[in-house]
């Protein structure tokens, strides 16, 4: 039968066919488990269905991630755990015993459209989940990512809902180190810094569908950010394969505090007209001055002057009365200076 995806747990040597709900399927669209420890002789190992999930109540699993669990819940240390994206809920299962897999828990949230896919942080504490249809069905103004706290696998808790800077629908995402790499259809590849897990900050993007950011099914389908080089693949439904090299981020390098004690992230949108938004992340409270200068060094706007608390702050540069051209946003604190270049397109 056809299938939507194949999840492989390299540590245990098992593959999980998901979304196989056509004629002749063995597991009815739920987890179809295959032993691939001998790759030339794959063997059917069993089914798992959480029948409390899926719109048809069959436990249909559209996508999954299966891991040898090393997260904070001591009850499941070393067990093989699968997190299924099951249309109307996430489903957490212990599949260590393929002959007797069991459901651990399930969770859902308001305005669920279609629980499509998700990925664990590398410490197995948090799960970033996308909903493919909530923007279309409920008219949500921004791409929404659900962030689950899985400190207790028996009781998943919705930690936060991240609203992206775009209006596009989301499709696939993966976590590497401190970053989430999202394929968000018409707005393309979006890269989020998640050092503050409850408050992600977008630090880079590459749009594979420039005409618009509507919540359609055009544009970026998936992304692959697992190369040691840091190069990222993005597949676009209309335009083919893009191979991109994100700048300004350091995948596979342990995150550290910024020397200046703060970070000024790239503006979005950029180019822009008439306004763009920049993000400040502070390691600790401190006074900052943020101003905008033209190419001749003349200050043309003040964005902030004074103390700021630790955390994430968004600053809006409104440039409606200024002429088009290149401007520099300069953030200055007691320990250093950071700048970002923006382009006003008129």
C-alpha positions as CSV (number, residue, x, y, z in Angstrom):
1,X,0.0,0.0,0.0
2,X,1.0,3.6,-0.3
3,X,2.4,5.4,2.8
4,X,2.9,8.9,3.9
5,X,6.3,8.5,5.5
6,X,8.9,6.2,7.0
7,X,10.4,6.9,10.4
8,X,13.7,5.0,11.2
9,X,15.2,4.6,14.6
10,X,18.9,4.1,13.9
11,X,19.7,3.2,17.5
12,X,17.3,0.2,17.6
13,X,17.2,-0.8,14.0
14,X,13.4,-0.5,13.5
15,X,11.5,1.3,10.8
16,X,8.0,2.7,11.3
17,X,5.7,3.0,8.3
18,X,3.1,5.8,8.9
19,X,0.1,7.0,7.0
20,X,-0.4,3.6,5.2
21,X,-4.1,3.5,5.0
22,X,-4.9,2.3,1.5
23,X,-6.0,-1.1,0.4
24,X,-4.0,-4.1,1.7
25,X,-2.3,-2.3,4.5
26,X,-1.5,-4.4,7.6
27,X,-1.9,-1.8,10.4
28,X,-4.8,0.4,9.1
29,X,-2.7,3.6,9.0
30,X,-1.3,3.3,12.4
31,X,2.4,2.4,13.2
32,X,3.5,-0.5,11.0
33,X,6.7,-1.7,12.7
34,X,9.5,-3.3,10.7
35,X,12.7,-4.9,11.9
36,X,15.6,-3.7,9.7
37,X,18.5,-4.8,11.8
38,X,19.3,-7.1,8.8
39,X,18.7,-4.5,6.1
40,X,18.5,-7.1,3.3
41,X,15.8,-9.0,5.1
42,X,13.3,-6.6,6.6
43,X,10.7,-8.4,8.8
44,X,7.3,-7.3,9.9
45,X,7.4,-6.7,13.7
46,X,3.9,-5.6,14.7
47,X,1.3,-2.8,14.8
48,X,0.5,-0.1,17.3
49,X,-2.7,2.0,17.2
50,X,-3.9,4.5,19.9
51,X,-7.6,4.3,19.0
52,X,-8.3,7.3,21.1
53,X,-6.7,9.4,18.3
54,X,-7.3,10.2,14.7
55,X,-10.4,11.7,13.2
56,X,-11.8,8.3,12.4
57,X,-10.9,6.9,15.9
58,X,-8.6,4.3,14.4
59,X,-5.3,5.6,15.7
60,X,-4.1,6.7,12.3
61,X,-0.6,8.1,12.5
62,X,0.4,10.7,9.9
63,X,4.0,11.0,11.0
64,X,6.2,9.9,13.9
65,X,9.5,10.2,15.6
66,X,10.8,7.1,17.5
67,X,13.8,7.3,19.8
68,X,15.7,5.5,22.5
69,X,14.5,7.8,25.2
70,X,17.0,9.7,27.4
71,X,14.8,12.6,28.6
72,X,13.9,13.7,32.2
73,X,11.1,11.1,32.9
74,X,12.9,8.4,34.8
75,X,10.1,5.9,34.3
76,X,11.0,5.6,30.6
77,X,14.7,6.0,30.5
78,X,16.2,3.7,27.9
79,X,12.8,2.6,26.5
80,X,11.9,3.0,22.8
81,X,9.4,5.8,22.6
82,X,7.4,6.9,19.6
83,X,5.6,10.2,19.4
84,X,2.9,10.1,16.7
85,X,1.3,13.1,15.0
86,X,-2.2,11.6,14.8
87,X,-4.4,14.2,13.0
88,X,-6.2,15.5,16.1
89,X,-3.7,14.7,18.9
90,X,-0.1,13.7,19.6
91,X,0.2,10.1,20.8
92,X,3.1,8.9,23.0
93,X,3.7,5.2,23.0
94,X,6.2,2.7,24.5
95,X,7.1,0.4,21.6
96,X,10.0,-1.4,23.3
97,X,8.1,-4.7,23.1
98,X,6.9,-4.9,19.5
99,X,4.5,-7.8,20.5
100,X,2.9,-5.6,23.2
101,X,3.4,-1.9,22.5
102,X,1.3,0.3,24.8
103,X,-0.1,3.9,24.8
104,X,1.5,6.1,27.4
105,X,-0.5,9.3,26.8
106,X,-2.2,11.6,24.3
107,X,-2.7,15.3,24.2
108,X,-4.5,17.9,22.1
109,X,-5.2,21.7,22.2
110,X,-7.7,24.4,21.2
111,X,-8.3,25.0,17.5
112,X,-6.7,21.8,16.3
113,X,-6.7,21.6,12.6
114,X,-4.4,18.7,11.6
115,X,-1.6,17.4,13.8
116,X,0.9,16.8,11.0
117,X,4.4,16.3,12.3
118,X,6.9,17.2,15.0
119,X,10.3,16.8,16.5
120,X,12.0,16.4,19.9
121,X,14.7,18.7,21.2
122,X,17.9,16.8,21.6
123,X,17.5,16.4,25.4
124,X,14.1,14.8,24.7
125,X,12.4,17.3,27.0
126,X,10.4,19.3,24.5
127,X,8.4,18.5,21.4
128,X,7.9,21.1,18.6
129,X,4.7,20.2,16.6
130,X,3.2,21.7,13.5
131,X,-0.5,21.9,12.6
132,X,-0.9,21.9,8.9
133,X,-4.5,23.2,8.6
134,X,-5.1,25.5,11.6
135,X,-4.2,28.7,9.7
136,X,-6.7,27.7,6.9
137,X,-9.5,26.4,9.0
138,X,-9.5,29.0,11.8
139,X,-8.0,32.0,10.0
140,X,-5.0,32.3,12.3
141,X,-3.0,35.4,11.5
142,X,0.4,33.8,11.8
143,X,2.1,30.3,11.4
144,X,1.5,28.5,14.7
145,X,4.0,26.0,16.3
146,X,2.9,24.1,19.4
147,X,5.6,23.5,22.0
148,X,5.0,20.6,24.4
149,X,6.8,20.0,27.7
150,X,7.4,16.3,28.1
151,X,9.1,16.3,31.4
152,X,6.4,13.7,32.4
153,X,5.5,11.5,29.4
154,X,2.3,10.4,31.2
155,X,1.1,14.0,31.2
156,X,2.3,16.2,28.3
157,X,1.8,19.9,28.9
158,X,1.4,22.6,26.3
159,X,4.2,25.0,27.2
160,X,3.7,27.7,24.6
161,X,2.3,28.5,21.1
162,X,4.9,30.2,18.9
163,X,3.5,32.7,16.3
164,X,5.7,33.0,13.3
165,X,6.3,36.2,11.4
166,X,4.4,35.0,8.3
167,X,0.9,34.0,7.5
168,X,1.8,30.7,5.8
169,X,0.8,27.1,6.7
170,X,3.4,24.9,8.3
171,X,4.4,21.4,7.1
172,X,7.6,19.8,8.5
173,X,10.3,20.8,11.1
174,X,13.4,19.3,12.6
175,X,15.6,20.2,15.6
176,X,19.4,20.4,15.5
177,X,21.2,21.8,18.5
178,X,19.6,25.1,19.5
179,X,17.7,25.6,16.2
180,X,14.4,24.5,14.7
181,X,14.4,24.2,10.9
182,X,10.8,24.6,9.6
183,X,9.5,24.1,6.1
184,X,6.5,26.4,6.1
185,X,5.1,26.1,2.6
186,X,4.7,29.5,1.0
187,X,7.1,31.3,3.3
188,X,9.9,28.7,2.8
189,X,12.6,27.6,5.2
190,X,12.4,29.4,8.6
191,X,15.1,28.9,11.2
192,X,14.3,29.5,14.9
193,X,16.7,29.9,17.8
194,X,15.2,28.0,20.7
195,X,17.7,28.6,23.5
196,X,14.7,30.1,25.3
197,X,12.3,27.2,24.4
198,X,9.1,29.0,25.3
199,X,10.1,32.1,23.2
200,X,11.7,31.1,19.9
201,X,13.2,33.8,17.8
202,X,13.5,33.6,14.0
203,X,17.1,34.1,13.0
204,X,17.2,33.2,9.3
205,X,14.9,32.3,6.4
206,X,14.9,31.4,2.7
207,X,11.7,31.8,0.7
208,X,11.2,29.2,-2.0
209,X,7.9,30.7,-3.1
210,X,8.2,34.5,-3.5
211,X,4.7,35.4,-4.8
212,X,3.0,35.3,-1.4
213,X,2.9,34.0,2.1
214,X,-0.7,32.7,2.0
215,X,-1.8,29.6,4.0
216,X,-1.7,27.5,0.8
217,X,0.1,24.3,-0.1
218,X,2.6,26.0,-2.4
219,X,6.3,26.2,-1.6
220,X,8.6,24.4,0.8
221,X,7.6,20.8,1.5
222,X,10.4,19.6,3.8
223,X,13.9,20.4,4.9
224,X,17.0,18.4,5.9
225,X,19.4,20.1,8.3
226,X,21.5,17.1,9.5
227,X,24.7,17.5,7.4
228,X,27.8,18.1,9.5
229,X,28.7,20.9,7.2
230,X,25.7,23.0,8.2
231,X,24.3,23.0,4.7
232,X,20.5,22.6,4.6
233,X,18.3,21.1,1.9
234,X,14.9,22.5,1.2
235,X,12.4,20.9,-1.2
236,X,9.9,23.2,-3.0
237,X,6.9,21.8,-4.7
238,X,7.1,24.1,-7.7
239,X,10.8,25.0,-7.8
240,X,12.6,21.8,-7.0
241,X,15.5,21.3,-4.6
242,X,17.5,24.2,-2.9
243,X,20.8,23.7,-1.2
244,X,21.4,26.6,1.2
245,X,24.1,27.6,3.6
246,X,22.6,29.6,6.5
247,X,24.9,32.3,7.8
248,X,25.1,33.7,11.3
249,X,24.2,30.4,13.0
250,X,26.5,27.7,14.3
251,X,24.9,24.2,14.1
252,X,26.8,21.6,16.1
253,X,28.4,24.2,18.3
254,X,27.3,24.4,21.9
255,X,25.3,27.6,22.6
256,X,27.0,30.2,24.7
257,X,26.1,33.6,26.0
258,X,26.8,36.4,23.6
259,X,29.9,38.5,24.4
260,X,27.8,41.6,24.5
261,X,25.2,40.1,26.7
262,X,22.5,40.6,24.0
263,X,21.8,39.6,20.5
264,X,20.2,41.6,17.7
265,X,18.5,39.2,15.2
266,X,18.0,39.9,11.5
267,X,15.0,42.0,10.6
268,X,11.9,40.6,9.0
269,X,10.7,41.4,6.4
270,X,13.9,42.6,4.7
271,X,13.7,44.3,2.2
272,X,10.6,46.0,3.7
273,X,8.0,48.7,3.2
274,X,6.9,50.5,5.4
275,X,7.9,48.6,8.5
276,X,10.1,45.8,9.7
277,X,10.6,44.0,13.1
278,X,13.9,43.2,14.8
279,X,14.3,41.0,17.9
280,X,16.6,41.6,20.9
281,X,17.5,38.7,23.2
282,X,19.1,39.7,26.5
283,X,21.0,37.3,28.7
284,X,20.5,39.7,31.7
285,X,18.9,43.0,32.4
286,X,20.8,46.0,31.0
287,X,20.3,49.5,29.5
288,X,20.4,49.6,25.7
289,X,20.2,52.2,23.0
290,X,18.8,51.1,19.6
291,X,18.8,53.6,16.8
292,X,18.7,53.6,13.0
293,X,21.2,55.3,10.7
294,X,21.4,56.1,7.0
295,X,24.4,55.3,4.8
296,X,25.9,58.7,5.7
297,X,25.8,57.9,9.4
298,X,22.9,60.2,10.2
299,X,20.5,59.0,12.9
300,X,17.0,58.8,11.4
301,X,15.1,56.9,14.1
302,X,15.2,55.9,17.7
303,X,13.8,52.4,18.5
304,X,14.7,52.2,22.2
305,X,16.7,54.0,24.9
306,X,16.9,52.8,28.5
307,X,16.7,49.6,30.6
308,X,15.4,46.3,29.3
309,X,14.7,43.1,31.2
310,X,16.3,39.8,30.4
311,X,14.4,37.9,27.7
312,X,13.1,38.5,24.2
313,X,12.0,42.0,23.0
314,X,10.7,42.9,19.5
315,X,11.3,46.4,18.1
316,X,9.4,47.8,15.1
317,X,11.1,50.2,12.7
318,X,8.5,52.3,11.0
319,X,10.0,54.0,8.0
320,X,7.0,55.3,6.1
321,X,8.4,58.9,5.7
322,X,11.9,57.9,4.9
323,X,13.3,57.6,1.4
324,X,14.1,54.1,0.0
325,X,17.6,52.8,0.5
326,X,19.9,51.0,2.9
327,X,19.8,51.7,6.7
328,X,21.7,50.3,9.6
329,X,20.1,49.4,12.9
330,X,22.6,49.8,15.8
331,X,22.1,48.3,19.3
332,X,24.6,49.5,21.9
333,X,25.0,48.3,25.5
334,X,27.6,48.5,28.2
335,X,29.4,45.4,26.9
336,X,29.3,45.9,23.1
337,X,27.5,46.9,19.9
338,X,25.6,44.9,17.3
339,X,24.2,46.0,14.0
340,X,21.8,44.8,11.3
341,X,21.5,46.1,7.7
342,X,18.0,46.7,6.4
343,X,16.7,47.8,3.0
344,X,13.7,50.1,2.6
345,X,12.2,49.3,-0.8
346,X,10.2,52.1,-2.4
